[in-house]
Amino acid sequence: MDAALFIEQIVGEVGPAGGAGGFDIATTERVTAAFGNLAAIAIQAAHDVAGKELTPENVMALMPVSTSLQPAVEK
């Protein structure tokens, strides 16, 4: 819930009039991190409910078959 509230707060701060398209680099990074945290919480919850151990193989099983993975982008 904290991640969802954080995302809502960021979007509320930026609003439709904020910057070019509403987001700057720092805000984009914060939103990306918040969505990453939200995804991690959802993945953990799905495994907890199913009574499964959290492993890379089990996480991959949650992804749709048609989802292609992209290599990590180096900064």
WODA-V887713 format. One record per run of one state. SS is the DSSP state (2 for helix, 1 for strand, 0 for the rest). FROM is the first residue (numbers start at 1). TO is the last residue. If there is no record, write none. Layout:
{{SS FROM TO} {SS FROM TO}}
This chain:
{{0 1 1} {2 2 14} {0 15 24} {2 25 50} {0 51 55} {2 56 62} {0 63 75}}
